[in-house]
Amino acid sequence: MLDKTFDIVATTQSGLEPLLKRELLEEGLFVEDTGVRLVRVIGDLTTLYRINLRSRFALRFLVPVLSFHA
């Protein structure tokens, strides 16, 4: 899991999306999508730990735990 990349969804307060996006870009991440109260990036477990410690605008980081086809 350390070298596997996955989607990371960073949630924030309404109106702070541009600040969170800039913060994640400054960390060297590729921003996939920006939505209402969220910014979606791609990263690995090391990236997740790093942004979790350094982020000032994110409320929480959501990652997929399990995926399956129905």
Phi, psi and omega in degrees: 000341181295324183262357181277132177265151181207168177286136175238124178254119178259122179263153182209178176285155179297131180095346180263006182302315179297324179292319178294319178300314179296320179298317180289325175295322178293335175280355178091017181269154174268119180274116179284313190205148173236129180231195178285115179065022178207155173226130182254128179230170176245134179194177178250186184296321178298317178298318180300314178298316182297311182288333176295324179281327188262341187288136178257339186254345181278139175274317177204162177243128181250134178229152178289136178262320183212140174226145180204160178264132179250000000 
